[in-house]
Amino acid sequence: MRGMGNMQGMMKQMQKMQKEMAKTQEALNEKEFIGTASGDLVRVTVTGDRKMKSISIKPEVVDPEDIEILEDLIVLATNAALANVEAETEATMGKYTKNIPGM
């Protein structure tokens, strides 16, 4: 019978960890992350669930003759913001997945 008590305790601990993990993920999803390019000429804000919330483009970077530069800066800023999300996700959620086999 002792084995059943251990199993119940382990199940309760797993449920607690799942709740904590969900709460942490929810907080991460609501957090905002900023990526910039070329000295803050383009600034992108995304949420932790990787949705773009806003973009700010300084007027001096807008050149109708060279749209490609603006496009590149937007891509760079967006990728920087998403990299920040990835780093924070690993830092906060990694503690849950590091000790679980297969994660």
C-alpha positions as CSV (number, residue, x, y, z in Angstrom):
1,M,0.0,0.0,0.0
2,R,2.9,2.3,0.5
3,G,3.5,2.5,-3.2
4,M,0.0,3.9,-3.8
5,G,0.7,6.8,-1.3
6,N,3.9,7.6,-3.2
7,M,2.0,7.6,-6.5
8,Q,-0.7,9.9,-5.2
9,G,1.9,12.3,-3.8
10,M,3.7,12.3,-7.1
11,M,0.5,13.0,-9.0
12,K,-0.4,15.9,-6.7
13,Q,3.1,17.3,-7.2
14,M,2.7,17.0,-11.0
15,Q,-0.6,18.7,-10.9
16,K,0.9,21.5,-8.8
17,M,3.7,21.9,-11.2
18,Q,1.3,22.0,-14.1
19,K,-0.6,24.8,-12.5
20,E,2.6,26.7,-11.8
21,M,3.8,26.2,-15.3
22,A,0.5,27.4,-16.8
23,K,0.5,30.5,-14.5
24,T,4.1,31.2,-15.5
25,Q,3.3,30.8,-19.2
26,E,0.3,33.1,-18.9
27,A,2.5,35.8,-17.3
28,L,5.1,35.3,-20.0
29,N,2.5,35.7,-22.7
30,E,1.3,39.0,-21.3
31,K,4.9,40.4,-21.1
32,E,6.1,42.8,-23.8
33,F,9.5,42.4,-25.5
34,I,11.2,45.0,-27.7
35,G,13.5,44.6,-30.6
36,T,15.3,47.5,-32.3
37,A,17.4,47.9,-35.4
38,S,19.9,50.5,-36.5
39,G,20.1,52.5,-33.3
40,D,16.4,52.5,-32.5
41,L,15.3,53.7,-35.9
42,V,12.9,50.8,-36.1
43,R,11.4,49.5,-32.9
44,V,9.1,46.4,-32.7
45,T,7.1,45.3,-29.6
46,V,5.8,41.8,-29.4
47,T,4.1,39.8,-26.6
48,G,5.5,36.7,-25.0
49,D,3.1,34.6,-27.2
50,R,4.9,36.0,-30.2
51,K,2.2,38.5,-31.4
52,M,3.4,41.8,-32.8
53,K,1.8,44.6,-30.7
54,S,3.4,47.7,-32.3
55,I,6.0,49.0,-34.6
56,S,7.6,52.4,-34.5
57,I,9.6,53.8,-37.5
58,K,11.5,57.0,-37.2
59,P,10.8,59.4,-40.1
60,E,14.5,59.7,-41.0
61,V,14.7,56.1,-42.0
62,V,11.9,56.4,-44.6
63,D,13.3,56.8,-48.0
64,P,10.8,56.2,-50.9
65,E,13.8,55.5,-53.2
66,D,15.1,52.7,-50.9
67,I,12.2,50.7,-49.4
68,E,14.5,47.7,-49.1
69,I,16.5,49.2,-46.2
70,L,13.3,49.9,-44.3
71,E,12.1,46.3,-44.9
72,D,15.4,44.9,-43.7
73,L,15.3,47.1,-40.6
74,I,11.7,45.9,-39.8
75,V,12.8,42.2,-40.2
76,L,15.9,42.8,-38.0
77,A,13.9,44.5,-35.2
78,T,11.2,41.8,-35.3
79,N,13.7,39.0,-35.1
80,A,15.5,40.8,-32.2
81,A,12.2,41.1,-30.3
82,L,11.4,37.4,-31.0
83,A,14.9,36.4,-29.8
84,N,14.2,38.3,-26.6
85,V,11.0,36.3,-26.2
86,E,12.9,33.0,-26.8
87,A,15.5,33.9,-24.2
88,E,12.9,34.8,-21.6
89,T,10.9,31.7,-22.3
90,E,14.0,29.5,-21.9
91,A,14.9,31.3,-18.7
92,T,11.4,31.1,-17.1
93,M,10.0,27.9,-18.5
94,G,13.3,25.9,-18.7
95,K,13.1,25.2,-15.0
96,Y,10.0,23.1,-15.7
97,T,11.3,21.2,-18.7
98,K,14.9,20.5,-17.6
99,N,14.1,17.7,-15.3
100,I,11.4,16.0,-17.4
101,P,12.7,13.3,-19.7
102,G,11.9,13.9,-23.3
103,M,11.4,17.7,-23.0
